[in-house]
Amino acid sequence: MGPFDKLRIDVFGVPELSGRIVQADASGRFSFPLLGEVDANGVPPSVVEARMEAQLRGRFLREPDVTINVEESANSFVTLEGEVVQPGVYPVVGNMSLLRAIATARGVNEFARLHEVIVFRTVDGQRYAGVYNLAAIRRGAYDDPAIYASDIIVVGDSPARRVFRDVLQAAPLLSTPLIILFQR
């Protein structure tokens, strides 16, 4: 968890402490009743749950059971660029796949090269790239790959489609003189 993450906290069997939505501040801390400031910066939810249970145990509850769900992570973003309708940086919410990520950017545009979708990912300081065929994924030929925070997705461009569009747009201009000539 990190700064500005939005969390849902439940304490089983205690309605007054359940269903609370809190947002971490810039230092990754949030306030919670009976406990005051709780530090969650860079710590997985399970560790914060255990810390909160330890602080609640004995003083306020016998056997507290705390559950924390990250509703929205301010540090989890994916970048979409290339031939998508709305390139940009989008939050990763829940389990995101390649198709869901592209749908977040309103899909691909008419010039997208569906067999040339590249996902860049950095793991332990190493940069990796995977090339995917979006059309094959849509057909179910293989699984829709998972997308993680900090991934960069680039949808390739099809120059042939651009040329074809330009020819179609120019076709009326080219055919009009011929039509006038044949009408005479």
Backbone hydrogen bonds, N-H to C=O, Kabsch-Sander energy under -0.5 kcal/mol:
donor,donor_aa,acceptor,acceptor_aa,energy
4,F,25,D,-1.1
5,D,2,G,-1.7
6,K,72,E,-3.3
7,L,5,D,-0.5
7,L,22,V,-3.6
8,R,69,N,-2.9
9,I,7,L,-0.5
9,I,20,R,-3.0
10,D,67,T,-2.6
12,F,10,D,-0.6
12,F,65,D,-2.6
14,V,11,V,-2.2
17,L,14,V,-1.7
18,S,15,P,-1.0
20,R,9,I,-1.9
22,V,7,L,-2.7
22,V,20,R,-0.6
24,A,5,D,-2.7
25,D,29,R,-3.1
28,G,25,D,-2.0
30,F,38,V,-2.1
32,F,36,G,-2.2
35,L,32,F,-1.5
36,G,32,F,-2.3
38,V,30,F,-3.1
40,A,28,G,-2.4
40,A,38,V,-0.6
42,G,1,M,-3.4
43,V,40,A,-1.6
47,V,44,P,-0.9
48,V,44,P,-1.6
49,E,45,P,-2.8
50,A,46,S,-1.9
51,R,47,V,-2.2
52,M,48,V,-2.7
53,E,49,E,-2.6
54,A,50,A,-2.3
55,Q,51,R,-2.0
56,L,52,M,-2.2
57,R,53,E,-2.3
58,G,61,L,-2.7
59,R,57,R,-1.6
60,F,56,L,-2.2
61,L,56,L,-2.3
67,T,10,D,-2.9
69,N,8,R,-2.5
71,E,6,K,-2.0
71,E,69,N,-0.9
72,E,6,K,-1.8
74,A,72,E,-0.6
76,S,73,S,-1.1
77,F,75,N,-0.8
78,V,90,Y,-3.0
79,T,151,D,-2.4
80,L,88,G,-3.1
81,E,153,I,-2.6
83,E,155,V,-2.1
84,V,82,G,-1.5
85,V,107,G,-2.7
86,Q,105,A,-2.2
88,G,80,L,-2.4
90,Y,78,V,-3.0
92,V,76,S,-3.0
93,V,91,P,-0.8
94,G,92,V,-0.5
96,M,94,G,-0.8
96,M,147,I,-0.6
98,L,145,P,-1.9
101,A,97,S,-2.5
102,I,98,L,-2.4
103,A,99,L,-2.2
104,T,100,R,-1.9
105,A,101,A,-1.0
106,R,103,A,-1.8
107,G,102,I,-2.5
109,N,83,E,-2.0
112,A,109,N,-1.5
113,R,156,G,-2.5
114,L,112,A,-1.0
116,E,113,R,-2.2
117,V,132,Y,-2.2
118,I,116,E,-0.6
118,I,154,V,-2.8
119,V,130,G,-2.8
120,F,118,I,-0.5
120,F,152,I,-3.3
121,R,128,Y,-2.7
123,V,121,R,-0.5
123,V,126,Q,-2.8
126,Q,123,V,-2.2
128,Y,121,R,-3.5
130,G,119,V,-2.2
132,Y,117,V,-3.3
134,L,114,L,-3.0
134,L,132,Y,-0.7
137,I,133,N,-1.9
138,R,134,L,-2.4
139,R,135,A,-1.8
140,G,136,A,-0.7
140,G,137,I,-1.0
141,A,136,A,-2.6
142,Y,136,A,-0.6
147,I,96,M,-3.0
150,S,77,F,-3.8
151,D,148,Y,-1.9
152,I,120,F,-2.2
153,I,79,T,-3.4
154,V,118,I,-2.9
155,V,81,E,-2.2
156,G,113,R,-0.5
156,G,116,E,-2.5
156,G,154,V,-0.6
158,S,111,F,-2.1
162,R,158,S,-1.4
163,V,159,P,-2.3
164,F,160,A,-2.4
165,R,161,R,-2.3
166,D,162,R,-2.4
167,V,163,V,-2.4
168,L,164,F,-2.4
169,Q,165,R,-2.4
170,A,166,D,-1.8
171,A,167,V,-1.4
174,L,170,A,-1.9
175,S,171,A,-2.6
176,T,172,P,-1.8
178,L,174,L,-0.6
179,I,175,S,-2.2
180,I,176,T,-2.2
181,L,177,P,-2.1
182,F,178,L,-2.2
183,Q,179,I,-1.6
184,R,180,I,-0.8
184,R,181,L,-0.5
